[in-house]
C-alpha cells in the first residue's frame, strides 16, 4: 500500500499520522503464515489451505491492501505480444499516421514487456483481410487491435480470437460485442449533413461511396443513415438525396463513372464523400465547370490541398492516430495493470475548414 499522510483531530489537537506500507513479510507475520503462502494468495498460484487462505484474506481486508501493479508485472517478467491489423497505408494514406501511434506506444511501454507487431491487408480484398487475420492468430498474440473493415468476416475472426483466448479491441468501425474506439459514425453523418445544409440551403445531394462493399461496411451504412436522418428531420421538400457506389481502380474509369452519375442527376449541387477520397471527386470534377459543394473525411495530403484551395468545403477529422494510440494503450494497461478496457470510447467529431486546418497540421 502506498504511504499517505492525513490529519486526525482530537480535542482540537492535530496529529500527523502515516499509513503503513505493508510488505509480504508484514502480512505473513500478521496472519501467522509463511511469506510463500502470502505470495501464493496474492498472485493466485499454487495450493493454499482453506485455513491459511482465510487468515491471509482477513489480514488483507483489515489493512485494505492494494498491490503495486508495476512491481507485480516486473516480478512476473512476462512479454505481452500485441498485434495491430489495419489496411495498407501505401494504398490508402489515411492509415499512415497509425504507424506513428504504434511507435509511441512501443516507446511508452518498452520497459514493461510489451511487444507490438503491425500487420497490413489490402482494403479492397476481403480475402486479404481474412488471410492476414488468420496469420496473426497463428502467432498467438495476447491481444489484437483491428479495423473490422469487412463486418461479416471480422465477426468470424473475433470469434476465432475468443476461442484462442486472444483479447480483441477494434477501432474506426463498429462491430457488435467488442471494445470500440472511434467516432459515433451515425452522428458523424448527421454533422456532415448539417454542414451541407449550411452551404446549400436547398438542392440535390449525391452521397458517394468509393471502393468498399456497402452491404458489408458498417461505417458507410451508419454515415449514410445519419446523413439522411438529418434531412428527414427537417420535414422539407427543399432537398433530394441520391446515392452512388463507385470503384477507384483507375482515375479515368472512375472519372467517367462519376460524370455519368452527374449526367443522370444534373441538378446535383452537393456531394458527400463517405471515406477519405474526396480528392478523387475534386479531380474528376475538374473536367467540368461545376460549382458543387463537397463535404468529406480525413486529413490526407490531397484533401488538405483542395481544402485550402476551396475545392473542398469541409472535412471531418476521424483521428486514426489517436484511435490506434488509445486502443493499444488500453490493451497494454489491461495486461500490465489489470485495467478494464472501456466497452465504447467515442472521440469528438472535429470539423476542419480552410481557416483552421493549420492548427491540425502542427
KEKE-3310 file (N, C-alpha, C; in steps of 0.2 Angstrom, whole numbers, plus 5000, padded with zeros to 4 digits):
npx = (5004:5003:5011:5003:4998:4988:4977:4972:4959:4958:4951:4954:4967:4980:4986:4999:4998:5005:5001:5004:5016:5013:5022:5025:5031:5027:5013:5013:5018:5007:4997:5001:5007:5018:5029:5029:5016:5008:5012:5007:4994:4992:4995:4988:4992:4997:4995:4985:4980:4963:4962:4973:4971:4960:4965:4975:4967:4959:4968:4972:4960:4958:4969:4967:4974:4983:4989:5004:5004:5014:5026:5021:5021:5034:5039:5034:5039:5035:5032:5021:5012:5006:4996:4993:4981:4978:4973:4983:4994:5001:4992:4981:4982:4976:4979:4992:4996:4994:5006:5014:5008:5009:5022:5024:5017:5025:5037:5033:5029:5041:5049:5041:5038:5030:5026:5024:5017:5014:5002:4997:4983:4976:4964:4954:4952:4943:4948:4961:4961:4955:4965:4977:4972:4971:4984:4989:4983:4989:5001:4999:4996:4994:4985:4974:4972:4961:4955:4939:4935:4928:4913:4906:4916:4925:4918:4918:4932:4934:4927:4935:4947:4942:4940:4953:4958:4962:4963:4953:4952:4943:4944:4939:4929:4912:4909:4899:4898:4911:4926:4926:4934:4933:4924:4906:4898:4886:4881:4892:4888:4877:4882:4889:4879:4873:4882:4882:4869:4871:4879:4871:4857:4846:4843:4850:4858:4872:4877:4892:4899:4915:4924:4922:4913:4897:4886:4893:4900:4899:4903:4901:4887:4882:4886:4879:4865:4865:4867:4856:4845:4846:4842:4829:4823:4821:4809:4806:4804:4814:4826:4834:4840:4852:4861:4877:4888:4905:4920:4937:4949:4956:4960:4954:4943:4935:4933:4924:4914:4909:4906:4896:4886:4883:4878:4866:4860:4858:4855:4863:4870:4878:4890:4893:4906:4910:4922:4940:4943:4940:4947:4948:4936:4936:4946:4940:4929:4936:4935:4924:4915:4909:4900:4900:4897:4907:4908:4918:4929:4944:4961:4971:4984:4981:4968:4969:4976:4966:4956:4962:4962:4949:4942:4936:4924:4922:4930:4929:4937:4944:4954:4964:4977:4976:4966:4972:4983:4976:4969:4979:4986:4976:4975:4988:4988:4978:4984:4995:4992:4980:4969:4952:4946:4937:4920:4915:4922:4920:4926:4928:4919:4928:4927:4934:4941:4946:4951:4955:4963:4977:4980:4978:4989:5001)
npy = (4994:5011:5024:5037:5053:5060:5070:5069:5075:5078:5083:5096:5096:5093:5079:5071:5058:5043:5031:5014:5005:4990:4975:4959:4951:4958:4955:4941:4939:4945:4937:4925:4915:4908:4918:4913:4907:4919:4925:4916:4917:4931:4931:4921:4908:4891:4879:4882:4880:4880:4886:4894:4902:4910:4916:4925:4932:4939:4947:4955:4962:4969:4978:4984:4981:4985:4980:4983:4986:4988:4983:4970:4966:4967:4958:4946:4946:4944:4944:4953:4951:4961:4964:4973:4975:4982:4992:4993:5006:5011:5010:5017:5032:5037:5029:5031:5039:5029:5021:5030:5031:5018:5017:5026:5021:5009:5014:5020:5009:5001:4996:4988:4975:4975:4970:4975:4971:4975:4972:4972:4973:4972:4983:4983:4970:4956:4943:4946:4952:4942:4932:4938:4941:4928:4923:4932:4927:4915:4917:4918:4930:4940:4950:4959:4973:4979:4984:4982:4981:4973:4968:4955:4945:4950:4948:4934:4932:4938:4929:4918:4922:4924:4910:4906:4913:4926:4943:4956:4972:4985:4998:5013:5007:5001:4986:4973:4969:4971:4980:4996:5010:5026:5037:5042:5035:5037:5049:5057:5056:5064:5076:5080:5081:5093:5102:5102:5107:5120:5126:5124:5126:5122:5109:5096:5082:5072:5056:5049:5034:5025:5012:5002:4988:4991:4984:4976:4985:4993:5006:5014:5012:5017:5031:5035:5033:5042:5054:5055:5055:5067:5076:5071:5074:5088:5089:5094:5099:5103:5097:5084:5068:5057:5041:5034:5021:5019:5013:5014:5011:5014:5031:5036:5028:5029:5043:5044:5036:5044:5056:5051:5048:5061:5066:5059:5064:5079:5090:5090:5099:5097:5086:5072:5064:5048:5042:5043:5049:5061:5069:5063:5065:5078:5080:5073:5081:5092:5091:5097:5113:5116:5120:5113:5109:5101:5089:5080:5067:5067:5070:5068:5071:5076:5080:5090:5099:5103:5107:5119:5126:5129:5120:5109:5110:5106:5095:5081:5076:5061:5056:5044:5041:5044:5035:5023:5024:5026:5014:5004:5008:5005:4991:4987:4992:4984:4971:4973:4980:4976:4984:4988:4988:5001:4998:5006:5020:5035:5047:5065:5074:5082:5096:5102:5116:5127:5138:5134:5123:5123:5123:5109:5103:5105)
npz = (5000:4996:5005:5014:5020:5033:5043:5060:5071:5088:5102:5098:5095:5083:5074:5065:5055:5048:5036:5036:5025:5019:5018:5010:5020:5032:5031:5032:5045:5052:5049:5053:5045:5032:5021:5008:5007:5008:4996:4986:4988:4985:4972:4966:4964:4964:4978:4992:5009:5016:5028:5029:5019:5023:5034:5028:5019:5028:5035:5024:5021:5032:5033:5021:5009:4994:4979:4971:4954:4945:4951:4952:4938:4934:4942:4937:4925:4911:4893:4884:4869:4857:4843:4828:4816:4801:4787:4772:4771:4760:4750:4754:4760:4772:4783:4786:4798:4808:4810:4817:4829:4834:4836:4846:4857:4859:4863:4875:4883:4883:4893:4900:4895:4884:4867:4851:4835:4818:4806:4789:4777:4761:4758:4748:4746:4752:4755:4757:4770:4778:4776:4782:4795:4800:4799:4809:4821:4821:4826:4839:4848:4863:4863:4851:4841:4829:4813:4809:4794:4785:4789:4791:4790:4799:4811:4812:4813:4825:4834:4832:4838:4851:4854:4855:4866:4864:4867:4860:4853:4844:4831:4823:4815:4818:4828:4834:4851:4855:4862:4857:4849:4843:4832:4834:4821:4815:4821:4815:4802:4802:4806:4795:4786:4792:4789:4775:4773:4778:4769:4756:4758:4750:4737:4727:4732:4731:4738:4739:4739:4739:4732:4743:4749:4751:4758:4767:4775:4789:4793:4782:4780:4792:4792:4781:4785:4796:4789:4780:4790:4796:4786:4784:4796:4795:4788:4775:4758:4751:4748:4739:4739:4733:4730:4726:4721:4719:4711:4713:4703:4692:4688:4676:4673:4684:4684:4673:4677:4688:4682:4673:4682:4687:4675:4674:4685:4684:4692:4704:4717:4728:4736:4746:4752:4758:4763:4764:4751:4745:4737:4725:4719:4717:4708:4697:4694:4689:4675:4671:4672:4686:4700:4714:4730:4742:4755:4765:4772:4783:4784:4773:4762:4749:4751:4760:4753:4743:4751:4756:4744:4742:4735:4742:4754:4768:4780:4789:4803:4807:4816:4815:4821:4834:4838:4836:4845:4858:4858:4858:4870:4880:4879:4882:4896:4901:4901:4908:4920:4924:4921:4916:4899:4891:4886:4875:4867:4863:4851:4850:4836:4825:4815:4801:4792:4779:4786:4799:4797:4798:4812:4814:4808:4814)
capx = (5000:5007:5010:5000:4998:4982:4976:4967:4958:4956:4952:4957:4975:4980:4992:5000:4999:5007:4998:5010:5016:5014:5026:5023:5034:5022:5007:5014:5018:5001:4992:5004:5009:5024:5029:5027:5009:5005:5014:5003:4987:4991:4996:4983:4995:4999:4989:4984:4974:4957:4963:4978:4968:4956:4969:4978:4962:4956:4973:4972:4954:4959:4974:4965:4980:4982:4995:5008:5003:5020:5030:5019:5022:5041:5041:5032:5043:5031:5032:5014:5013:5000:4996:4988:4979:4975:4974:4990:4994:5003:4986:4977:4986:4973:4981:4999:4998:4994:5012:5017:5005:5012:5029:5024:5015:5030:5042:5030:5029:5046:5052:5036:5037:5025:5029:5019:5018:5009:5000:4993:4980:4973:4957:4949:4951:4941:4952:4967:4959:4955:4972:4981:4970:4972:4991:4990:4981:4994:5007:4997:4997:4989:4979:4974:4969:4960:4950:4934:4933:4923:4909:4904:4922:4928:4915:4921:4939:4934:4925:4941:4951:4939:4941:4960:4959:4965:4959:4952:4949:4943:4944:4937:4922:4909:4907:4895:4901:4918:4928:4927:4937:4932:4918:4900:4898:4879:4882:4896:4884:4872:4886:4891:4873:4872:4887:4880:4863:4873:4881:4867:4850:4842:4846:4851:4864:4874:4881:4897:4903:4920:4928:4921:4907:4892:4882:4897:4904:4895:4904:4897:4880:4880:4886:4873:4859:4865:4866:4849:4841:4846:4837:4822:4821:4819:4802:4806:4805:4819:4832:4833:4846:4853:4867:4880:4893:4910:4926:4943:4955:4960:4957:4950:4936:4932:4930:4919:4908:4906:4902:4889:4881:4881:4873:4860:4857:4861:4854:4867:4875:4882:4892:4895:4910:4910:4928:4945:4945:4936:4951:4947:4930:4938:4949:4935:4925:4939:4934:4918:4915:4904:4900:4897:4899:4910:4910:4921:4933:4951:4967:4976:4988:4977:4962:4971:4977:4960:4953:4965:4961:4942:4938:4933:4921:4923:4932:4928:4944:4942:4959:4966:4982:4973:4962:4977:4986:4972:4967:4985:4987:4971:4977:4994:4986:4974:4988:5000:4989:4973:4964:4947:4945:4930:4917:4915:4925:4918:4930:4924:4919:4931:4926:4940:4940:4952:4953:4958:4967:4985:4981:4979:4995:5007)
capy = (5000:5017:5028:5043:5057:5063:5073:5067:5080:5075:5089:5102:5095:5089:5074:5069:5050:5039:5024:5009:5002:4983:4971:4952:4949:4960:4952:4934:4939:4946:4931:4919:4910:4909:4923:4909:4907:4925:4926:4912:4920:4937:4930:4916:4902:4886:4877:4886:4878:4885:4890:4899:4907:4914:4920:4930:4936:4943:4952:4959:4966:4974:4983:4987:4980:4987:4978:4988:4983:4989:4978:4964:4964:4966:4951:4940:4946:4942:4948:4953:4952:4964:4964:4978:4973:4988:4992:4995:5014:5013:5010:5022:5036:5038:5025:5032:5041:5024:5019:5034:5029:5011:5018:5030:5016:5005:5018:5021:5003:4997:4993:4984:4969:4975:4969:4976:4970:4978:4968:4975:4970:4976:4985:4981:4962:4953:4938:4948:4953:4935:4928:4942:4940:4921:4923:4935:4922:4909:4920:4918:4936:4941:4955:4961:4979:4978:4988:4977:4984:4969:4966:4948:4942:4952:4944:4927:4932:4939:4923:4913:4925:4922:4903:4906:4917:4932:4949:4960:4978:4987:5005:5016:5004:4997:4978:4971:4965:4972:4986:5001:5017:5029:5042:5039:5036:5040:5057:5059:5058:5070:5083:5081:5084:5099:5106:5103:5111:5127:5128:5124:5128:5118:5107:5089:5080:5065:5053:5045:5028:5023:5006:4997:4984:4994:4979:4973:4990:4996:5013:5018:5012:5022:5038:5037:5034:5048:5060:5055:5056:5074:5079:5068:5078:5094:5089:5099:5096:5108:5093:5077:5064:5051:5038:5030:5017:5019:5010:5018:5007:5019:5038:5038:5025:5032:5050:5043:5034:5049:5061:5048:5049:5068:5067:5056:5069:5086:5096:5090:5104:5095:5079:5070:5058:5045:5040:5049:5050:5067:5072:5060:5068:5085:5079:5071:5087:5097:5091:5101:5119:5115:5123:5108:5109:5094:5088:5073:5065:5065:5075:5066:5077:5079:5083:5096:5104:5105:5111:5126:5129:5130:5115:5105:5114:5104:5089:5078:5073:5055:5055:5037:5040:5044:5029:5017:5025:5024:5007:5000:5010:5002:4984:4987:4993:4979:4966:4975:4983:4973:4989:4986:4992:5004:4995:5010:5026:5039:5053:5071:5074:5088:5099:5106:5121:5130:5143:5131:5117:5124:5120:5102:5101:5106)
capz = (5000:4996:5011:5013:5026:5034:5049:5065:5076:5094:5107:5095:5094:5076:5074:5058:5055:5042:5035:5035:5019:5021:5014:5011:5026:5037:5030:5034:5052:5055:5048:5056:5039:5028:5016:5002:5007:5006:4989:4983:4989:4981:4964:4964:4960:4969:4983:4999:5013:5017:5034:5028:5014:5027:5038:5024:5017:5034:5036:5018:5021:5038:5031:5014:5005:4987:4976:4966:4948:4941:4954:4950:4932:4934:4945:4933:4919:4905:4887:4881:4862:4854:4836:4825:4810:4798:4779:4769:4770:4754:4745:4757:4765:4778:4788:4788:4805:4813:4812:4822:4836:4836:4839:4853:4862:4860:4867:4882:4887:4881:4899:4904:4892:4878:4861:4846:4828:4814:4800:4785:4772:4756:4760:4743:4745:4758:4756:4760:4777:4781:4776:4786:4802:4802:4800:4815:4826:4821:4830:4846:4852:4869:4861:4844:4839:4822:4810:4806:4788:4782:4795:4792:4790:4805:4816:4812:4816:4833:4837:4832:4843:4858:4855:4856:4872:4862:4868:4854:4853:4837:4831:4817:4813:4824:4827:4840:4857:4856:4864:4851:4850:4836:4832:4833:4814:4814:4822:4810:4796:4804:4806:4788:4783:4794:4786:4769:4774:4779:4762:4751:4759:4746:4731:4726:4735:4730:4743:4735:4742:4735:4733:4748:4749:4756:4761:4772:4778:4794:4794:4777:4781:4798:4790:4776:4789:4799:4784:4778:4795:4797:4781:4785:4802:4793:4786:4770:4751:4748:4746:4736:4740:4729:4732:4720:4723:4713:4712:4711:4701:4688:4688:4670:4673:4690:4682:4668:4681:4692:4677:4671:4688:4687:4669:4676:4690:4683:4697:4710:4719:4734:4736:4752:4751:4765:4765:4764:4745:4742:4732:4718:4716:4715:4702:4692:4693:4685:4668:4670:4675:4690:4707:4718:4737:4744:4762:4766:4778:4784:4783:4769:4759:4743:4754:4763:4747:4740:4756:4756:4738:4742:4731:4747:4759:4775:4781:4796:4805:4811:4820:4815:4825:4841:4839:4837:4851:4863:4858:4861:4877:4884:4879:4886:4903:4903:4903:4913:4927:4925:4920:4911:4893:4890:4880:4870:4869:4857:4851:4847:4829:4823:4808:4798:4787:4777:4791:4805:4795:4800:4818:4814:4805:4818)
cpx = (5004:5006:5007:4999:4991:4982:4971:4966:4955:4957:4956:4965:4975:4987:4993:5002:5001:5004:5004:5010:5018:5018:5023:5025:5029:5016:5007:5014:5011:4996:4995:5005:5015:5023:5027:5019:5006:5006:5009:4996:4987:4992:4992:4986:4998:4994:4990:4979:4969:4959:4968:4975:4964:4960:4972:4973:4959:4961:4972:4966:4955:4964:4972:4971:4979:4989:4998:5008:5010:5025:5028:5021:5030:5043:5039:5036:5041:5031:5025:5015:5006:5001:4991:4987:4975:4976:4981:4990:4997:4998:4981:4980:4983:4976:4988:5000:4997:5001:5016:5014:5008:5018:5029:5022:5021:5035:5039:5030:5035:5050:5047:5034:5031:5029:5023:5021:5013:5008:4996:4989:4977:4966:4952:4948:4949:4946:4959:4966:4959:4962:4977:4979:4972:4980:4993:4989:4986:5000:5005:4998:4992:4983:4980:4970:4968:4955:4945:4931:4927:4919:4908:4911:4926:4925:4917:4928:4939:4932:4931:4946:4949:4941:4949:4963:4964:4961:4959:4949:4948:4943:4942:4930:4919:4909:4904:4899:4908:4920:4929:4929:4936:4926:4912:4898:4891:4879:4886:4893:4880:4876:4888:4885:4871:4876:4885:4874:4865:4875:4876:4860:4845:4845:4846:4858:4866:4879:4885:4901:4908:4924:4925:4914:4902:4889:4886:4901:4899:4896:4901:4890:4878:4881:4881:4866:4859:4863:4859:4844:4840:4841:4830:4819:4819:4812:4801:4807:4810:4825:4830:4840:4847:4860:4870:4886:4898:4916:4932:4949:4959:4956:4952:4943:4932:4929:4924:4913:4905:4903:4896:4884:4879:4876:4866:4856:4860:4860:4858:4871:4878:4884:4895:4899:4911:4916:4933:4947:4941:4940:4950:4941:4931:4941:4945:4931:4929:4938:4928:4918:4909:4905:4897:4901:4901:4911:4912:4925:4940:4956:4972:4978:4984:4971:4963:4972:4971:4956:4955:4963:4953:4938:4934:4930:4923:4926:4931:4934:4942:4948:4962:4972:4980:4969:4967:4981:4982:4970:4973:4986:4982:4973:4983:4992:4982:4978:4993:4997:4982:4967:4959:4947:4938:4927:4916:4918:4924:4922:4926:4924:4922:4929:4932:4939:4946:4955:4956:4962:4974:4985:4981:4985:5001:5008)
cpy = (5006:5021:5034:5047:5060:5066:5071:5073:5077:5081:5095:5102:5090:5085:5072:5062:5048:5032:5020:5006:4995:4979:4964:4949:4951:4956:4944:4934:4940:4940:4925:4913:4912:4915:4919:4909:4913:4927:4922:4914:4926:4936:4924:4910:4897:4884:4880:4882:4883:4889:4896:4904:4912:4919:4926:4935:4941:4949:4957:4964:4971:4979:4986:4987:4981:4985:4983:4984:4983:4983:4971:4961:4963:4960:4945:4940:4943:4947:4947:4955:4955:4964:4970:4976:4979:4988:4995:5003:5016:5013:5015:5026:5038:5035:5026:5034:5035:5021:5023:5032:5023:5013:5022:5025:5011:5008:5019:5015:4998:4994:4989:4977:4969:4975:4970:4975:4972:4973:4971:4971:4974:4977:4984:4974:4959:4947:4940:4949:4947:4932:4932:4941:4933:4920:4926:4930:4917:4911:4920:4924:4936:4945:4957:4968:4979:4983:4982:4980:4980:4966:4958:4944:4943:4949:4937:4927:4933:4933:4918:4916:4923:4915:4902:4910:4923:4938:4953:4966:4981:4995:5007:5013:5000:4989:4976:4967:4965:4979:4990:5007:5020:5034:5038:5041:5039:5047:5060:5061:5064:5077:5084:5084:5091:5104:5108:5108:5119:5130:5129:5127:5124:5115:5099:5087:5073:5062:5048:5040:5026:5017:5001:4994:4987:4990:4976:4978:4994:5004:5017:5018:5017:5029:5040:5038:5040:5054:5060:5057:5064:5078:5077:5072:5085:5095:5095:5096:5099:5103:5086:5074:5058:5048:5034:5027:5016:5015:5014:5014:5011:5026:5039:5034:5027:5039:5049:5040:5040:5054:5058:5049:5056:5070:5065:5061:5076:5091:5095:5096:5103:5088:5077:5063:5054:5042:5045:5051:5056:5070:5069:5063:5075:5085:5077:5077:5093:5097:5095:5108:5119:5119:5119:5108:5102:5094:5081:5072:5065:5069:5071:5072:5080:5083:5090:5101:5107:5109:5118:5130:5131:5125:5110:5110:5113:5097:5087:5074:5067:5052:5047:5036:5040:5038:5023:5018:5023:5017:5002:5001:5006:4994:4983:4987:4987:4973:4967:4977:4981:4979:4987:4991:4995:5000:4999:5017:5030:5046:5059:5071:5081:5090:5104:5110:5123:5135:5140:5125:5117:5121:5113:5099:5101:5100)
cpz = (5000:5002:5009:5020:5027:5041:5053:5070:5082:5099:5104:5094:5087:5077:5067:5058:5048:5042:5033:5028:5020:5016:5014:5018:5032:5037:5033:5041:5055:5054:5051:5051:5036:5023:5009:5001:5005:4999:4985:4983:4985:4974:4962:4961:4966:4974:4989:5003:5014:5023:5033:5023:5018:5031:5034:5022:5022:5035:5030:5018:5027:5036:5024:5010:4997:4984:4972:4959:4944:4944:4952:4943:4931:4937:4941:4927:4913:4899:4885:4874:4860:4847:4833:4818:4807:4791:4778:4768:4764:4749:4748:4762:4771:4784:4790:4795:4810:4815:4817:4829:4839:4839:4846:4858:4864:4865:4874:4886:4886:4887:4903:4900:4887:4871:4856:4839:4824:4808:4796:4780:4767:4757:4754:4742:4752:4760:4759:4768:4781:4782:4782:4793:4804:4803:4807:4821:4827:4825:4838:4850:4858:4867:4854:4844:4831:4820:4806:4799:4785:4788:4796:4793:4797:4811:4817:4815:4823:4836:4837:4837:4850:4859:4857:4862:4870:4863:4862:4856:4846:4837:4824:4814:4818:4822:4834:4845:4857:4858:4857:4853:4843:4837:4831:4825:4812:4815:4817:4804:4796:4804:4799:4784:4785:4791:4779:4768:4775:4773:4757:4752:4756:4740:4731:4728:4733:4735:4739:4740:4737:4737:4738:4747:4754:4760:4767:4775:4782:4794:4788:4778:4787:4796:4785:4780:4793:4795:4782:4784:4797:4792:4782:4791:4800:4790:4780:4763:4747:4745:4743:4737:4736:4731:4726:4724:4718:4715:4709:4709:4697:4688:4682:4671:4679:4688:4677:4672:4685:4687:4674:4676:4688:4681:4671:4681:4690:4688:4704:4711:4726:4734:4743:4751:4758:4767:4764:4756:4741:4736:4725:4715:4714:4708:4696:4690:4689:4678:4666:4674:4680:4697:4712:4725:4739:4752:4762:4772:4777:4781:4779:4765:4754:4746:4757:4758:4744:4745:4756:4750:4737:4738:4736:4752:4766:4775:4788:4798:4810:4816:4821:4820:4832:4843:4840:4844:4857:4864:4860:4868:4881:4884:4883:4894:4905:4905:4908:4920:4928:4925:4915:4905:4892:4885:4874:4872:4862:4857:4848:4839:4827:4816:4806:4792:4784:4782:4797:4803:4798:4807:4819:4811:4809:4822)
residu = (UNK:UNK:UNK:UNK:UNK:UNK:UNK:UNK:UNK:UNK:UNK:UNK:UNK:UNK:UNK:UNK:UNK:UNK:UNK:UNK:UNK:UNK:UNK:UNK:UNK:UNK:UNK:UNK:UNK:UNK:UNK:UNK:UNK:UNK:UNK:UNK:UNK:UNK:UNK:UNK:UNK:UNK:UNK:UNK:UNK:UNK:UNK:UNK:UNK:UNK:UNK:UNK:UNK:UNK:UNK:UNK:UNK:UNK:UNK:UNK:UNK:UNK:UNK:UNK:UNK:UNK:UNK:UNK:UNK:UNK:UNK:UNK:UNK:UNK:UNK:UNK:UNK:UNK:UNK:UNK:UNK:UNK:UNK:UNK:UNK:UNK:UNK:UNK:UNK:UNK:UNK:UNK:UNK:UNK:UNK:UNK:UNK:UNK:UNK:UNK:UNK:UNK:UNK:UNK:UNK:UNK:UNK:UNK:UNK:UNK:UNK:UNK:UNK:UNK:UNK:UNK:UNK:UNK:UNK:UNK:UNK:UNK:UNK:UNK:UNK:UNK:UNK:UNK:UNK:UNK:UNK:UNK:UNK:UNK:UNK:UNK:UNK:UNK:UNK:UNK:UNK:UNK:UNK:UNK:UNK:UNK:UNK:UNK:UNK:UNK:UNK:UNK:UNK:UNK:UNK:UNK:UNK:UNK:UNK:UNK:UNK:UNK:UNK:UNK:UNK:UNK:UNK:UNK:UNK:UNK:UNK:UNK:UNK:UNK:UNK:UNK:UNK:UNK:UNK:UNK:UNK:UNK:UNK:UNK:UNK:UNK:UNK:UNK:UNK:UNK:UNK:UNK:UNK:UNK:UNK:UNK:UNK:UNK:UNK:UNK:UNK:UNK:UNK:UNK:UNK:UNK:UNK:UNK:UNK:UNK:UNK:UNK:UNK:UNK:UNK:UNK:UNK:UNK:UNK:UNK:UNK:UNK:UNK:UNK:UNK:UNK:UNK:UNK:UNK:UNK:UNK:UNK:UNK:UNK:UNK:UNK:UNK:UNK:UNK:UNK:UNK:UNK:UNK:UNK:UNK:UNK:UNK:UNK:UNK:UNK:UNK:UNK:UNK:UNK:UNK:UNK:UNK:UNK:UNK:UNK:UNK:UNK:UNK:UNK:UNK:UNK:UNK:UNK:UNK:UNK:UNK:UNK:UNK:UNK:UNK:UNK:UNK:UNK:UNK:UNK:UNK:UNK:UNK:UNK:UNK:UNK:UNK:UNK:UNK:UNK:UNK:UNK:UNK:UNK:UNK:UNK:UNK:UNK:UNK:UNK:UNK:UNK:UNK:UNK:UNK:UNK:UNK:UNK:UNK:UNK:UNK:UNK:UNK:UNK:UNK:UNK:UNK:UNK:UNK:UNK:UNK:UNK:UNK:UNK:UNK:UNK:UNK:UNK:UNK:UNK:UNK:UNK:UNK:UNK:UNK:UNK:UNK:UNK:UNK:UNK:UNK:UNK:UNK:UNK:UNK:UNK:UNK:UNK:UNK:UNK:UNK:UNK:UNK:UNK:UNK:UNK:UNK:UNK:UNK:UNK:UNK:UNK)
# end
